[in-house]
């Protein structure tokens, strides 16, 4: 099973992303985290049976997306985590830095779109989760 987590400090972004993911049949009920540390806590106690798609913002207070990525490297469940960086950053350096993280499978500029949702479902590493509708 693929669980989808939205990690973003902006309530409007999490609301819009959540609705879009539902409407595009990417996730029935995406989990939303305003603080990266709360998402880490969830993943630390997460089932190793599941897989996790994270829509991760870069710029957040207390713990940013890069710090979050470093923290998940220490987790037992890390092999089952796939990350989409979803950011308003247009900084070329962020896109380049993202290439250094094997967990990042895509980099999307906000806002995500229905086209992005279709891309999620077609990615070879994730496609198996969408082949058989529930």
RATAJO-V275779 format. One record per run of one state. SS is the DSSP state (@ for helix, = for strand, . for the rest). FROM is the first residue (numbers start at 1). TO is the last residue. If there is no record, write none. Layout:
BEGIN
ss=SS from=FROM to=TO
ss=SS from=FROM to=TO
END
This chain:
BEGIN
ss=. from=1 to=1
ss== from=2 to=7
ss=. from=8 to=10
ss=@ from=11 to=23
ss=. from=24 to=30
ss== from=31 to=33
ss=. from=34 to=35
ss=@ from=36 to=44
ss=. from=45 to=50
ss== from=51 to=56
ss=. from=57 to=64
ss=@ from=65 to=72
ss=. from=73 to=75
ss=@ from=76 to=80
ss== from=81 to=87
ss=. from=88 to=91
ss=@ from=92 to=98
ss=. from=99 to=103
ss== from=104 to=109
ss=. from=110 to=113
ss=@ from=114 to=122
ss=. from=123 to=123
ss=@ from=124 to=127
ss=. from=128 to=134
END
